[in-house]
């Protein structure tokens, strides 16, 4: 267990749910010697899930296109984690 700013994480780069926070998830991101607490995702929104219907596919595609620039920034960006966990 890693404790960072009063919050416990199971490890670096392992996202967890945050039910009482304004964001739905948090992750203690580590890249090299940099460590950063990142909160991401809108509370109560499921993303597209793993559904295969046309509407879900369209939502997923739109999210990835809209945030592509920030997703490419890697582990130190909230968009990267939202893409990985929620979409």
Secondary structure by P-SEA (a helix, b strand, c coil): cccccccccccccbbbbbcccccccccccccccbbbbbbbcccccccccccccaaaaaaaaaaaaaaccccccccccaaaaaaaccc
